[in-house]
Amino acid sequence: MPRVAIVGSGLVGRGWAIVFARAGWDVAVHDAGAGVAASALGLITDGLEELARHLLVDDPAAAAARVRAAEDLADALDGVSYVQESVPEVVEAKQAAFRDLDALAPPDAILASSASAIVASLFTEELAGRARCLVAHPVNPPHLVPLVELCGAPWTAPETVDRAREVLTAVGQVPITVNREIDGFVLNRLQGALLAEAFRLVADGVVSPQDLDKTVADGLGLRWSFLGPLATAALNAPGGFADYWARYGGSYASVQVEPAGPEVFGPATIARVVEAWGDAPEPEWVAERSRWRDQRLAALIAHKRAQPPG
Ligand SMILES: NC(=O)c1ccc[n+]([C@@H]2O[C@H](COP(=O)([O-])OP(=O)(O)OC[C@H]3O[C@@H](n4cnc5c(N)ncnc54)[C@H](O)[C@@H]3O)[C@@H](O)[C@H]2O)c1
């Protein structure tokens, strides 16, 4: 059985443990916090049982039995071919974690980071094994949203990216390759562009926050959940992609004459949007609503898997 180490067993690390256990890997979970890895096991089991309710894992008990809390980092790395680091998003924490990983992991193991915004060149430059390091940025929760952005540093071996792509595809994720380091990779650049315009529209009183959300949840997002925006455009004109842009490119260009700038995320705009949003919920409500979101995501993934490929 292939072995993986999950280093950092918070929100994202636990999701990664579910991904690999579901796919039949032996999973060693490690966390710097005392007792954190051990207490993650119960949450990982809960996540697998939730997947089973949507027929997204065959045998949740067997999958849970493949996950163990490692005694220490060296124990976690014993015999692994892949490591998914998921420690906090702080550059010094990534540097310290990768120094230890490169020193202790088997020499042919891939060292992947869940970093959302810190590029690999900021924490791997000095390492002897820097060619085997890359970012594999997931979407939360990784066991329900399969996309993973792979982005190497300039010194990452192309073979490392290829192997990471193979591993992640084999465990049921959907990797994409980001060809060079860029702030926000691809997903958060797209998300940020949409949020910047959303903030501007709400702050300027063009639309309420709730109605803005409907334009995605009951509009754009329905198609985007299986097509993507470019493939969507390709079907919205009889002559396909080029025909769509010949017809509508000008109207998109005119909206972009004054794009939303960084000030839309400044305190004044945020205060206006927070006021328009209107509620400050209790943490229990957020937790309850997050569980609801995960159930809806699981049902959507089950639906997508049941459909013939496009
Ligand atoms: N939360 C998200 O939505 C999300 C989405 C995609 C990627 N990420 C990225 O995933 C990473 C982890 O985020 P998270 O939300 O799971 O954080 P988290 O705070 O929930 O978990 C981090 C865990 O790492 C542990 N830790 C700290 N230093 C460590 C070390 N040296 N070795 C082992 N464990 C250590 C902490 O004790 C904690 O349990 C970050 O880089 C984050 O940007 C987060």
The ligand as a Gaussian input file, in Angstrom:
#p B3LYP/6-31G(d) Opt

LIG

0 1
 N       -8.565000      26.802000       5.428000
 C       -8.692000      26.930000       4.104000
 O       -9.750000      27.276000       3.568000
 C       -7.519000      26.568000       3.195000
 C       -7.748000      26.250000       1.844000
 C       -6.654000      25.897000       1.033000
 C       -5.361000      25.887000       1.576000
 N       -5.188000      26.215000       2.890000
 C       -3.821000      26.196000       3.419000
 O       -3.623000      25.004000       4.183000
 C       -2.659000      25.260000       5.201000
 C       -3.244000      24.857000       6.544000
 O       -4.408000      25.632000       6.789000
 P       -5.522000      25.171000       7.849000
 O       -6.729000      25.987000       7.551000
 O       -5.644000      23.689000       7.877000
 O       -4.843000      25.671000       9.220000
 P       -5.128000      25.158000      10.712000
 O       -4.699000      26.248000      11.598000
 O       -6.524000      24.623000      10.811000
 O       -4.135000      23.906000      10.897000
 C       -2.737000      24.007000      10.938000
 C       -2.212000      22.901000      11.842000
 O       -0.788000      22.838000      11.703000
 C       -0.241000      22.551000      12.981000
 N        1.171000      22.928000      12.940000
 C        1.743000      24.119000      13.118000
 N        3.083000      24.042000      12.899000
 C        3.363000      22.754000      12.592000
 C        4.547000      22.031000      12.264000
 N        5.729000      22.617000      12.178000
 N        4.452000      20.695000      12.018000
 C        3.256000      20.073000      12.100000
 N        2.091000      20.703000      12.404000
 C        2.145000      22.026000      12.635000
 C       -1.104000      23.323000      13.950000
 O       -1.014000      22.776000      15.267000
 C       -2.495000      23.130000      13.340000
 O       -3.156000      21.980000      13.869000
 C       -2.298000      26.749000       5.096000
 O       -1.144000      26.904000       4.304000
 C       -3.513000      27.319000       4.384000
 O       -3.250000      28.517000       3.677000
 C       -6.225000      26.541000       3.725000

